[in-house]
């Protein structure tokens, strides 16, 4: 079970994860896990993924672990990533990007509360495209739009977005969320 949980966390994470981070994460969830058990699970995952016929590898660098595509498939993956970077954004990606632009800096849980769905893959895609960036704040990881996006939109600041002052206010979000829970809305 632990190995499966760690595998899912590695897959969903947009950045490398350390054993220490995993121990703390599980502890916050009320799950007591000893460091050596996490290390054993990581070794098991490396044995599972780091084989010749696997398209996914689990790399480790300076104690940080991340799932990556196999080097043998680099040319194919490069084509896919280029297509994803230059192709049109999906409707869910546009919605997520709009929320980040108007509400940023915003945490993933708040973003997911607004959208009502898990946003991990969308965030990863927007990060890869260079449209958003993440940074560590006292309330956790937050997401904001990048200067590259503003440049593309011809804006000097997100404050130049239509109705920015009105839509950026916390009160509007609380009203929206409470109206969303009302029957018939």
N, C-alpha and C positions, 0 to 999 in steps of 0.2 A: 504494500500500500504506500509506504513512504517513497519508494522509488518511482511509482506512478505519479504521486503528487509532485515530486521534484521535477520529473519529466514535463509535466503540464506547466509548471511555473517557468521552467527554462524556455519552453515553447512560446509562452505568452509574453515573456519579458522582452522589452525592446533594448535592454542593455545587459551586459554580463552580470552574473550573480556569484557571490562568494558563499562559502560554507557558513561563515559567521552570520551573513545576512539571512540565510535560510533558517538557521537555528533561532535567531531573533524573530523572524517572520512567523515561524511555527509557534513560538512562545506567545506572541501577541494574539494568536488564534486560540490560545489555551491548550496547545499541543506541546507537551514536553518531549523534546528529542535531543539525545546526546550527540555531540559533535562527531564522534567516531561513527555513529550510525549514518549520518549525512554523508560523511566521507566514503563509507562503504557503498552507499547508494550511488554516489557519483562514479565510483570505480565501476560499479555494475552497469551504469548507463554508458560509460566510455567503452566498456567491453561490448555492449549491445550495438552502439552506433559506429564505433571506429573500426569497421571491417570493410574489406575491399568492395563488396557489392552493396553497401549502404549509400544512399543519396544524402544522408545527414550524418554529420560528425559532431561530437561534443569536444570542443577544444578547451584547453586550460592555459591561461597565461597569468602568471603572478597571482595565483590563487583565485582568479576569476574564470568562471565557466560560462560558455555560451554555445547554443546549438547553431551550427552553420551548415551550409550546403557543402557537399563533397567537392574537393578541388578538381576531380576528374570531370565534373559537370560545369565547370566555370564558364565555358563559352556559351552554353545554353542558358544558364542563369543570367549571364550578362545581357543577352538579348531580351529575356523576359523583363529584367529590371529596367532596361532602357525603354521598352514598350510601356511599362507601368509609369515610368517617370515622365514620359512625354505624352502619353495617352490622356484622354479626357478623364476627369474625376467622376466617380460614381455619385449618385444622389446622396447616399449616406456619408461619403467623404466630404461633399460640399456642405452638408448640414453640420458635420463635425467641425470643419474648418470655419464656418460662419460663427458657430458658438464660441470657438476659441478666439476668433478675432474680436467679437463683441464682449465676451466675458473674461478673457484672459487677463492676468494669469489664472488658470483654472486647473484644479486637480482632476485626475481621471474619475474618481468616484462622483464628483459633482457633475462632470460631463456626462457620465453614464446615467445619473439620476435624471438629467434634463432629457437625454435621448431615449432613455428607457431600455437600452441594450448595451451589451459589452462592446467596448470601442477599441480593444487591444490591437486588432489587425489594422483597423483604419488609422489609428495613431502611428503604428509602425510604417504604414504606407506614406502618410503625410511627412513623417520624419525622414524617410528615405528620399522623398521628393524635395526635401529642403524647404517645405512650406511652413513647418512649425519646428520649434525646438523645445527641449525640456530643460528644466533647471531645478536644483534642490532648494527648497525653502523650508522655513520652520514648520509649515503644515504639510510637508512632503513634496513629491515631485509635482511640478506645475508645468503647464504648456502655454506657449504664446506663439503668435505668428512671427515669422522671420522677416528681417529687412528685405530679403529677396522677394517675398510675396508682396510686400508694400511697394517695392520698386516695380514689380510686374503690374500691379494695379494702378501705378502712377500716384501713389499717396506718400506723403511724408510721415504720416502717423496714423495709427488706427483711429484716432480721434476724428479723422477726416471721413470715416465711413458714414453713410447716411444714417441719421438718427442715433449716432453713437452715444451721446449723453443720455438719451432716454433709455436705450436698450442695455447700457452698461450698468445701470443702477441695480443694486441688490434688491431693492423693493420690488422692482418689476419681475425679477426672477421668482421671488417668493409668491407674488400674485399669480404668476403664470403656473407655478407648481400647485398652488392651492386650487386654482380654477380647473386645472387638469384633473384633479381628484373628484371634482363635483360631478354628480350624475348629469348626463345630457350635454356635457362639454366636450 
